[in-house]
Amino acid sequence: MCSEMGIFPWLPLLLYFICLTTIFLVGYIPHEDHIKCSSGNANCTISNVYRSFPDRSICRAAEAAYPTTEEGLLSIVANATFLQKKMRIATSLSNSIPKLMCPDGENGLIISTKYLNRRVGLDESAMTITVETGMTLRQLINESAMAGLALPYAPYWWGVTIGGILGTGAHGSTLWDLGPAVHDYVIELRIVTPAGPDEGYAKVRTLKIGDPELDAARVSLGVLGVISQVTLQLQPLFKRSITFLEKDDSDLGAQISTFGNQHEFADFTWFPSQKKVLYRIDDRVPYNTTGNGVFDFFGLSPVSSFLTAVSRTIEEIQEYTGHAVGKCITGSLGRYILKKAGYGLTNDGTSFKGYPVVGYHNNLQSSGTCLDTPKDGLWTACAWDQRFKGLYFFQNGISISLYKAKDFIQDVQKLVALQPKALCGVDIYNGILIRYITASSAYLGKQEDSVEFDITYYRSKDPMAPRLHEDIFEEIEQMAVFKYGGMPHWGKNRHLTFIGAINKYENAGEFLKVKQSYDPLGLFSTKWTDKVLGLRDGITVLKEGCALEGLCICSQDIHCAPKKRYFCRPGKVYKNARVCTQLTS
């Protein structure tokens, strides 16, 4: 994230140096609670960590509840069921981009898992751990490692909760073993659901391996109830060896189908405008291999809030003036400096001395030290923190079948050939992260072995302002979704990515049967979740300027010059950018 710097060659270099230096000098003030109530726990609003949902709406609720035990959670759900009050679940850090935590209207109830964050049990001989779902990934990794155990695969950002991971299907990267999705290592869970009056209006259901309903609850979007406890299958703690190798991207399409079988934790970071790819050569090594490496990825480390605000201002100027060359310079310098610094890898927890970096799995699998707690008056923060002028962006997470990934990559390369500077804006957000995902038995999990493309790019604070080279960005997103049948990451993406998504899941009908059984009144559902699950129409939105936000797509070519105002027609095909083109077929 420190790569968001200026338009002059010397400025980003200077700011990068200062930015990376501050990582080691100061700590971070804790994140604020994203649930805010004006009267005790009543009259509440909720936001995500970016303080903005894709449609820029504000989510409200009549009240918020903070259970501390499963018994307390059961009582809360029972009372709300008796009153037929809408409920949604919120986590302590609220990372999801879509409106997954928002109840319908203003009379709903937000149930926070903030205080459901304890370890319930640990069986070293069976190599299992049972935790409450408000526990963060970082806590889980540390609790497991202290017992000599490890969750083999996990998201790279440890500032997510176990409940949030299961709700959205979050994952790491591998084609090995059961795959990279945390939900595929769940062997038992307990979930609190509504019930009838004869059962006290709420009940705790225990689901275990072999129960088909477990495959519904593993990835649930929070529409079945509140998962209170999860038991995960672990492995003995092991060591890994990591080497980042940079190559040109000429054969990336060919490599995509083989590289994931060659290395257990393989992934790619692709810089399309620079025509470079960073290969992650990452495998297990014998436990007695020398090394005590640590991975503290710079993009997830504390950065100077002042310099981040400066970088955001400069990027806004670049966008307003159409200064694509400045973005290209910034992206190139950022990649060079991160490369020299080992991308946050250290051989001994202090300094980077070269590859390979060998260390214990728990010190290499995830990071996020910008969540650390020493207070410094917000001098440093996560780069996207909105308590100052942090980075503000869109993020796509779209998985494409492994056998189609080569063609998609080649189509993107063709667009870059037409507009060589168009994707420099992606490069300065550390490129396109490409991860491997295996097919899952979860009803809303991945249907086949796939490759996920995570693309982060500039978003304007003005909903009426087009992005620089927006036509190219929109073309890539629509190609991924419509031409290649891409499936959205449930916790990321703009509205249009979810159009028709549920039809791509062969067991969607089975999931909806479980949903109807567990919550027949739809108390844990919202208009948004119903639309995503295909239960009602209208994922697209009729709203001024909405095509710029990915909320809808329209039929006719419309001149999309900056500062123009126009309306969208939901359900139609539209290319919304400075130059309107036809949807790629």
C-alpha positions, -999 to +999 in steps of 0.1 A: +000+000+000+030+023+005+032+023-033+006+050-036+029+079-042+035+108-065+038+118-102+074+128-101+102+101-101+119+114-070+088+119-048+076+084-046+111+071-039+114+096-010+080+089+004+085+051+001+116+053+022+099+074+049+068+052+047+087+019+051+108+035+079+077+044+099+067+008+099+095+000+123+093+032+144+057+034+156+027+013+164-010+017+156-041+029+174-068+002+175-096+001+150-128+018+159-160-002+163-179-001+130-212-003+149-222+032+162-253+037+184-266+071+195-285+058+226-268+029+244-271+000+220-301+016+202-304+037+171-274+023+153-255+025+121-230+000+107-203+004+081-174-017+069-138-009+074-138+013+043-168+033+056-185+028+023-206+000+006-207-003-032-239+017-034-226+043-008-257+038+013-258+040+051-270+009+070-291+014+100-306-008+127-328-003+157-303-019+181-271-039+184-264-069+207-231-081+220-235-117+233-206-130+254-217-167+255-236-191+234-264-191+260-266-153+257-266-156+219-294-182+221-315-158+242-309-129+218-320-149+187-350-163+206-362-128+216-358-114+181-376-145+166-405-140+190-407-104+178-401-114+142-373-089+140-348-090+112-312-099+123-277-098+107-243-108+121-214-083+123-178-091+131-154-070+151-135-057+121-162-056+094-140-063+063-166-073+038-172-049+009-208-059+001-236-052+025-235-086+042-239-072+077-268-048+070-303-057+083-333-046+062-348-012+070-341+006+102-359-017+127-335-047+125-310-061+150-272-064+146-256-092+165-219-086+170-195-115+176-170-092+191-169-109+225-174-144+212-137-148+206-124-176+229-109-210+224-134-236+236-113-268+232-080-282+219-074-319+212-037-323+205-039-361+197-068-356+173-052-323+160-084-303+163-093-269+178-127-256+187-132-218+188-159-192+190-165-175+156-155-141+168-119-152+171-096-136+146-075-156+122-044-142+140-056-156+173-064-190+157-029-192+142-012-183+175-034-206+196-027-235+172+010-229+170+014-229+208+002-264+207+025-274+179-003-274+154-012-254+122-042-245+100-025-254+067-041-227+045-056-194+053-063-159+039-032-137+037-049-110+059-052-121+095-076-093+105-107-114+097-128-135+121-135-172+118-172-164+113-164-139+086-142-164+068-169-190+068-196-165+058-177-154+027-157-185+018-123-168+023-092-187+014-055-189+007-038-204-023-031-241-032-042-269-054-030-295-028-047-315-001-083-303+006-076-269-009-070-234+004-105-226+018-108-226+056-143-240+054-131-273+040-112-279+073-144-275+094-153-309+108-180-297+132-199-265+140-227-252+162-252-228+148-280-209+165-311-206+144-347-195+148-372-221+160-409-224+168-426-216+202-424-252+212-385-250+211-383-216+228-380-196+195-343-205+190-322-236+190-286-247+188-279-272+159-247-293+159-235-303+124-207-328+119-188-344+090-213-366+071-242-343+077-252-328+043-264-296+061-228-290+071-221-282+034-247-255+036-234-240+068-197-240+057-203-210+034-236-194+044-235-156+038-250-154+074-285-164+062-289-196+082-284-182+116-254-174+138-225-199+139-214-199+175-185-225+175-164-242+149-141-272+152-112-272+126-090-301+116-053-290+120-020-305+110+014-307+128+032-273+127+057-273+098+083-251+081+081-234+047+106-220+023+096-190+002+113-174-028+098-147-049+110-149-085+103-121-110+098-129-147+082-113-177+045-122-183+049-135-219+042-171-208+020-164-178-010-180-195+009-212-201+023-213-166-010-208-149-021-244-155+011-261-142+027-239-115+001-246-089+009-283-091+046-277-087+045-257-055+021-262-025+016-225-017+020-211-052+006-178-063+014-150-087+014-112-085+009-098-119+019-062-130+002-061-164+013-026-176+049-035-167+046-070-182+061-085-151+050-114-129+061-123-094+061-161-089+058-173-054+079-205-050+066-217-017+068-252-002+071-272+030+106-282+041+119-305+068+112-293+103+150-292+111+157-268+082+175-238+095+156-206+094+133-184+115+118-162+088+088-139+092+064-125+066+050-091+075+037-079+041+042-042+037+008-036+023-007-049+056+018-031+079+013+002+096+021+032+074+024+069+079-011+084+079+003+117+067+022+102+038-008+080+028-030+111+027-004+128+005-003+098-018-041+097-021-041+134-029-015+129-056-035+100-071-066+122-071-047+148-091-034+122-115-070+110-120-084+145-125-056+155-150-055+121-168-018+117-158-014+080-167+024+084-170+026+095-134+008+063-123+031+042-144+062+058-128+047+052-093+039+016-100+073+008-114+092+025-085+069+008-060+076-027-074+113-020-075+115-009-038+093-037-026+115-061-045+146-049-028+129-051+006+118-087+001+081-077+000+081-078+038+099-111+043+127-112+068+151-141+074+152-136+111+122-114+120+144-083+116+161-080+082+159-094+047+191-110+036+180-130+006+162-160-006+150-185+003+133-174+035+127-204+057+105-202+088+076-217+107+043-218+090+025-197+116+050-168+109+046-169+071+010-177+063-008-145+071+001-109+082-015-076+092+006-058+118-013-026+111-038-040+136-013-039+164-023-018+193+003+007+207-014+041+206+004+069+187-024+093+180-031+079+145+004+088+132+004+054+117-025+032+105-036+006+079-034+024+046-071+021+040-081+036+073-108+063+068-102+081+100-077+101+080-075+104+042-066+068+036-067+049+004-102+044-011-107+018-037-128-009-054-117-045-052-127-074-074-123-110-064-134-132-093-125-169-098-123-184-132-121-221-141-085-232-142-089-244-178-102-210-189-076-189-170-051-189-199-075-174-223-086-148-198-050-137-192-043-135-229-074-113-233-062-089-206-028-088-223-045-078-256-062-049-238-028-038-224-014-039-259-041-016-270-037+008-240-002+001-225-007+026-196-042+016-188-034-008-159-007+012-142-034+021-117-035-016-108+003-018-105+004+008-078-020-013-057+006-041-058-007-056-090-032-084-096-030-112-070-036-146-086-044-175-062-053-211-067-086-226-053-098-262-054-134-275-059-153-277-026-182-298-013-197-266+003-229-257-016-217-221-021-180-230-024-161-232-056-175-257-081-142-266-098-105-260-095-101-223-103-078-193-103-090-162-084-080-128-097-079-101-070-078-066-085-077-035-065-080+000-081-088+036-075-123+047-064-133+083-064-150+100-035-172+116-061-197+090-074-201+110-106-164+110-115-152+083-140-118+067-133-088+070-156-090+043-183-123+031-168-132+014-200-104-010-197-112-018-161-148-024-169-140-045-199-118-068-177-145-071-150-172-079-175-151-104-194-143-122-162-179-124-152-198-128-184-174-142-210-155-166-187-183-174-163-163-160-133-177-165-098-175-137-072-158-138-039-187-134-015-169-108+006-156-086-023-169-071-055-193-045-069-230-052-076-227-063-112-203-091-104-232-109-086-256-108-116-266-144-122-239-157-098-262-181-080-270-199-112-234-210-114-237-232-082-251-266-090-261-271-053-278-237-049-312-254-046-299-276-018-286-246+000-319-228-003-337-259+011-316-257+042-321-220+045-359-225+044-357-252+070-335-232+094-351-198+090-385-201+073-394-165+082-363-152+065-353-133+097-315-136+088-321-126+052-323-092+036-333-078+003-296-078-007-290-115+002-323-125-015-311-108-046-277-125-045-294-158-039-318-154-068-349-151-046-358-117-060-348-095-089-329-063-087-291-067-080-287-038-104-299-004-091-316+026-105-296+055-092-279+086-107-244+079-118-247+043-108-230+027-138-197+043-126-201+024-094-208-009-110-244-009-097-261-015-131-254-019-168-275-001-195-284-007-231-273+021-254-239+037-258-239+069-237-212+096-238-194+091-206-173+122-203-163+134-168-188+154-149-218+142-170-249+131-152-270+103-164-293+075-153-290+037-157-315+012-169-313-019-148-306-052-166-293-037-198-258-039-212-237-008-210-200+002-211-195+030-187-162+048-193-147+078-210-151+059-243-181+036-244-176+003-261-196-029-266-196-056-240-171-083-248-189-115-258 
